[in-house]
Amino acid sequence: MSKSITGQNTLRIIDGTIAGLRRQVGDAISAAENIDAREAQIRDGQVTCYTALASIRLDLMQRSEDADHLDQAHRKAAKLLDQHDVYITKQAAALERASEQIKTLEDQRVDLSEEHDTAIESYEEKVSEVEAKLLKSKPYKALAVKAEAQAAIATRAHQKLEIARDDLEQKGEAYRSDPLFQYLWKRDYRKADYKAPPITRFLDGWVARLCKYDQAYPNYGRLTDLPDWLEQHATTQDEKAEAAESALEAAELKALKTAGADKLQTSADALLSKIEAIDLAIVTAEDVHGALATKQVRLRNEEEGPAREARRILEDSLRQASFPDLRILAAETLALDDDRLVDQLVNLRREEMSLEIEADRLDRRPDELRQDLGGMEHLRRKFKSARLDSPYTRFKSAAIDDILTALSIGRLDADDAFRRLRRIVRRREPRTQPGFGGSRRSRTIGLPDVLGDVIWEVAKQAGRSRRGSSTSFPTRRRTRRSQGPRISIPPRRSPPRGGSGRRGGGFKTGGGF
């Protein structure tokens, strides 16, 4: 069975993966640069051999200045190759400095996280003591019962509102689809605002008798008016529920302040602010590291750098010199010097061809690793933003390994990996119910919000039930007028479809209004 690890330990695993990828990016860039240097050395060796062959068979050269030209190219290339090591060292040092800066910030974050955990533990111990005392207080219990009762009333009000809206949608369809009824309804027939000349009144009355308007319009009026009435009622009950909740939280905050818990909370919040500042600094440092790696990849793609410049100079020199028959003529001579030179050229060409395949792979590798690193860093940023690194989150270590492996081999992108992490996260409940003392406390202790409001409420109820209070009262509910009710109403069966007398005998509203 896979063991469970905290969100903090999961973050350490992601940190380690990122650090490994960062080292691989630097190593891949160095490997690509080194193979460039070897290719330039091969070209230089070819120039040396061709120059030696030309000196043996100078009569075959089309231009007498070819030997001097090759010699100049050789010296210039040799100077560039000497600069190559300095160039590699400088680029590698820049990447290493950027990596060390990130590592330093990550180490600082680890230290701050440990301090924050200690501060949270002290704070939660104090909160737990305060809650235990309050649960024995009759005035506090009265406030809690009132808050719960008012929250229940608000919940029922929203349930009734949803039922009324559902009835208007379903039962009102018969009225809305009847053209005669709608004609009279829009003219305010049978209402105080209705005005019409006598002949129109006579005709409207005839239409009303035809569609049985007098029997139907009171029902439809109630169907349309009831949602508005209930919405006002629900809003009023929400306000009362929030007022009761505020009174309860005020009592909790007062008790916490008296016990000195607010000072412990301020200390924990200060550490949390430092952690957030470190996270921003890490993002900046990651951008710097990524820019350096991207620049090196771009420079390579644009054929820049000392080794590539040396190789280009040597290749241009070989193209300008004309040695079409040197190898053939070397085979025709009795001397062995030119044959050895030709053998060297053959060996150099063989090595060059093998390097061309390897160089193509190594040229792509830095950019591939840089993209992998960027994806992993993106995942870590989202992981922190969602507070999944909280001490109250738990993950299966095997699942973490699977997700990170899938991300590294390209089977998942960073966003998909994050969504999977959110699905597998489990939350360990704090020792004191999360809503105690107001919503600010959940931020202080780093309680993740990924599980949603429904589980949040379940967690609070479980926290209340664990306290063993002598008086039982339900968990209080935090009303959210801006978000609307979070109660799922079962679908209602559609009533029989009614209509005018012409379609079978009047409207049927289900008898509810």
N, C-alpha and C positions, 0 to 999 in steps of 0.2 A: 504493500500500500504506500502510495506517495506521501511523503511527509508534507506538513503544512508550514509555510514560512510567512513572516510578516511582510507588509508592504515595504518597510524600510530595508529588509534583507533583499527583497525583489529589486529595489532600486540599486542596491550594491551590485547585484548580478548584472543589471543593465549597465551600470558604470564600468564594471570590469570588461564587458563586451565592447563598449565604446572605446575604452583605453586600448584594448587589443587591436581594434580596427584602426585607431589612430597611429599606432606603431606600424601596422601593416602598410598604411598609406605612405609613411616616410620610407620604409624599406623598399616598397615598390618603385617609388620615384628614384631612389638611389640605384636600384638594380637597372632601371631603364637608362639612367644616365651612364652607368658603367658599361653597358653594352654598346652605347653610342661611342664611348671612348675606345672600346676594342675595335669597333668598325673603322674608326678613324685611324687607329694604329695599323690595321690591315691595309688600308689605302696608302698609308705612308710607306709600309713595306713594299707595296706594289710599285710605288714611285721609285723607291730606292733600287729595286730590281730592274725596272725599265731604264733608269738612268745608267746603271752599270752595263746593261746590254747595249745601250746606245753608245757608250764609250768604247765598247769592243767593236761595234759595227757602225761607226759614226758615218760611214759613207752611205748608209741607207736612210739617214734622216733627211726629210724633205726640206727642213729649215735648220740652219746651223745654230740658231738661237734656242732650239728646243731643250738642249741639255742645260743651258743657263736658266731657262724658264722653270724646268722641273726642279732644279736645285733651289731656286728662290721659293717655290711652292713648298718644298720640303722643309725649309727653314721656318717659313711662316707657320706651317701646320704644326711643326714641333713646338713652337712657342705657344700656340693655342692649346695644344695638348698639355703643356705644363700648367697653363691657367685652369685647365679643366678640374683638377683636383681641388684647387682653391674655390672654384665655382661650386662644386659639389658640397664641399665643407660648409660654405656660406649658406647655401640653400637648406641643407640639412639642419644647420644650427638654427636658422630662422623657424623652421617647422618644430624643432625640438623645444625652442623657447616658448612657442605658442602652446605646445602640448604640456609643458611644465606649468605654464600659467593656469591652464585648465585644471591640471592635477592639483595644484596648490589650492585653487578655489574649491574643488571637490572635497579635498581633505578638510578645509575650513567648514564646509557645509556638514560633513559628517560630525565634526566636533560640536557644531551648533545644534545639530539634531539631537545628539546625546544630551546636551545641556537642556534642550527644550523638553525632552522626555522626562528628565529628572524634575524640571519645574512643573510639568503637567502632573506628575505623580503626587507632588506635594500639594498642588492645587486641588486635585481630585480627592485626596484624603480629607482636606478641609471641607470641601463641598459635601462629601459623604457624611461627615459629622453633622454639618448644619442641616442637611435633609433629614437625618435620623431624628434630630431634635424637633424639627418642624412637624414631622409626621405624628408627633405626640401632642401637638398643640391643637386645641379645639378651634380657636379662631382661624388657624391656617386650614384646618380640615373643612371649616364652613366655607372659606373662600374657594377651596378646591371643588367642593360639591356644587357650589353655585356656578363656577366656571364650567364644570362638566354638564350641568343641567342646561345652562344657556347654550352651550355648544351643541347639545343634543337637539334643542329646539330649533337652532339654526339649521342643523342637518335635515331635520324633518321638513322645515320650510322649503329648503332647496329640493327635496324629494317631491313635495307637492307641486312645486313650480315646474319641475320636469314632467310630471304627469299631466299637468294642465297644458303644457306646450305640446306634448305628445297627442293629447286629445284634440287640440286645435288642429294639428296637422292631419290626423287620421279622420276624426269625425267631421271636421270642417270641410273635407274634400267634397262631400255630397252637396253642400251648400254652394261652394265655390264653382262647382261644375254645372250648376243649374242656371241658365241664362236669365230666366224670368225672375228667379229669386234675387240674383245679383243686380238685375236692373232696378228692382224696388229697393234693395238694400243700399245701393249707392245713391239713390234719390232720398234716403232717410225716411222712407215711407213708414208711417205709424209713429214717427218720432216728433218731438216738439219743433224741430227745425224744418219739418216738411212743409213746402209751399208749392202750390200749383193751381192753375185756373180750374173752374168747375169741370169742364170736359175732360181735362187731364186727370182730375181726381176720380171721375167716373171710370175712365179707362184703367187707371191704376188699381181701382177697387176690383174691376173685373179680372185683371191679371192676378191680383192677390188671391181671389177666390179660386182661380184656376190652379195656382201652384201651392195653395194652402199656406199662404205667407203668414197669416196671423198665428197659426199653430207653430210655425217653424222659427220665426225671427227671435222670440225670447230665448230659445235654446242657443241659437247661434250668437246672440248678443252675450250670453253668459260665457260661451266658449271663447269669444274674443276678448272679453273684459277680464276674465279670471287670471290669465297669465300676468297682466299688468298689475293687478291687485297683489298677486302672490309675489311678484318680483319686488314690489315695494316692501311687502311684509318680510321677505327674506333679507333684504338689505338692512332693515331695521333690526332684525334678529342677529345679523352678522355684527352690527355695531355694538349691540348689547353683549354678544359673546366676546368680542375683542376688549370691551371695557372690563368684563369680568376676568378675562385672561390677563389684562394689564394689571389689575388689582392684585391678582395672585402672584404675578412676576414681581411686582413692587415689594410685596411681603418677602419673597425669596431674596431679592437683591438687598433689602434692608438687613436681613439676617446674615447674608454673606458678608456684607460690609462690616457689620458689628463683629463678626468673627475674624476679620482680617483677610478673608478670601480674595477680596478685590485687589489687594496688593500683590498677592501671589499670581492673580490673573494678569495684572499689568506687567509683571516680570516675565511671565510666559509669552505674552503678546509681544514684548520688546524683542525677545529671542526669535519669535516667528517673523517679525519684520526684518531682522537681520538675515534670516534664512531666505526670505523673498528677495532681498537685495543681492545676496550671493547668487541666487538663481539668475537674476538679470545679468550679473557680471559674467556668469558662465555662458550665457547665451551670446554676449558680446565677444567673449574669448573664442567661442566656437566659430563665430562668424569670421574672426581674424584668421584662425587656423584654416578654415575652409577657403578663404580668399587666397591665402598663400599656396595651398595645394592646387587650387584652380589656376592660379597664375603659372605655376610650373607646368601643369598639363598644357595650358594654352601656349606657353613658350615652346614646348616640345612640338606641338602640332604645327606651329609656325616656323619650325626648323631653326630655332634659335639656341644659343648656348655654345661654349667654346668647342666642344667635341664635334658638334654638328657643323659648325663653321669650318673647322679644319677639314672634315671629310668633304664638304662642298668644294673647298679650294683645291683639294687634291683631285677630286673627280673632274673638275673643270680643266685642270692642267693635263690630265691624261687624255681628255677629249681633244684638246688643242694640239697635243703632240701626235705625230703620225708614225706608228710602229706596226704596220700591218703584217710585215713578214719577219719580224725579229725572231719569233719562236721557230719558224720554219728554217730560217737561215742558221739559227743556233744549232739545230740538229744536223746541219750539213757540215759544220766545222769539226776539226779534229780535236780542238781544245775542249777541256771539260768544264772550264769556268762558266761558259754561257749555258751549258746544259744544267749545271747546278742552279743557276739563276732561274731557268725555266721551271725546274722542279719546285723551287720556292714559290714561283708565281702560281703554279698549279695548286700547291698546298694552301696558299693564301686564299685563292678563289674558292676552294672547297670549304674552308672555314667560313668564308664570307657568306656562302650560300646557306650553310647551316645556321649562321647567326641571323640571317634575314627572316627565317621562320620564327625563331625565338624572339627577335626584336619586335615583330608585329604583335606577339602576345604580350610582351612586357610593356609595349607602348600603350596598350588598352588597359592594362591592369590598374594603374593609378586612378584613372577616371572611374573604373568600376568600383574600386574600393572606396573612393571618395563619395560615390552615390550611396553605397551601403552605409557608410558612416553618417551621411546626412539623414538617411531614413531612421537610423537608430537614435540619433540625437533628437529628431522630430518626435519619435515615440517617447523619449524620456521627458521632453518638455510637456507633452500632453499628459503623461503619467503624473508629473508633479502638479500640473494645473488642476487636475481632477482630485488631487489630494489622496491618490492611491498609495503614496508612500507613508501614509498614516500608520501609527502603531496599532490602530484599531482595524486594519485590513489584513486579510489572510489570503494566501494563494497556495495552490498545490505546486510544489517545485517541479514536478514532471510536466505540468501544463505550461509553466513558464519556459522550460527548456524547449518544449515543442513549438511554442509561439516564436521565440527568438530564433530558433533554427529555421522555421518557415520564412521568417523575415529575411534572414541572412542569405538564403538560397533563392529568394525572389518569388516564393510561392504566395507570400502576403506582402502588401505594402504597409507602410507605417500606420495609416489610418485603420486598415483592416485589423492589424495586430492590436491596436488600441481598443477597438470594439470588442475583440475577443477577450482582452484583459478585463474589460468592464463586465462582460458576461460571467466570468469565472470568479470574480472577486467575492469574498465573503467578509462580513463585518463582525468584528468582536465588539460586544457591547461594553461601554464604560461602566464603572462601578455604580455611578449615579445616573438616573434616567436623563437622556440627552436634553430634554426641554427645561430641566430645572435651572432657574436663574436667567432665562431668556436665551434668545438665539445666538447671542455673541459667544456663549460658552462653547458651542460646537466648533466655532472657528478657532478658539483658543486651544482646544485639545486636539485639533486637527481631525475632527470626525468627518469622514468622506460623505459626499452627498450623492454618490452614484447609485444608491439603492432606491432613491425616490421617496416621495412623501408618504406613500402607503406603508412601506416598511418602516419608515421613520416613526409613524404613529404606532405601529406594532411594537417597535423597540421601546417607545415611551411607556406603553401599557405594560410590557414585560418588566420594565424598570420599576414601575409603581407596585406591581404585584409581588416583586421580590422583597419589598421593604417590610412586609409583615405587620402592617398597621392594624391596630385594633378596630378601626373603622374602615370599612371597605367603600371605596368610591371609585368610579370609572376614571380612566385616563382623560385628561382634558384635551380638547381639540383646538388646534390653531386655525382660526378662520382666515380665509383668503378671498376677499371679495373680488379682487382683480382677476383671480384665476377661476372663479366659479366653483361650484360643488364638485367634489371628487367621488360622488356616489354613483355606482353603476346601477341603472334601473333596468330590470328585465324587460324585454320587448313585450308590448301588449298586443293582444290579438285584435286585428282590425275589425271594427263593427260592421254589420251588414250595410251594404251600400244603399243609401236611400235616394230620393229624388222628388220630382214633382208628381202630382196626381196622374199626369200623363204617363209616368213610368211605373206606376204600381203602388201609389198610396202614401205619399208624404215622406217626411224625413224621419230617420231613426238615429237618435243620439246616444243610445246605450243607457239612457235613464239616469245618467250621472249628474245632470245639471237641470 
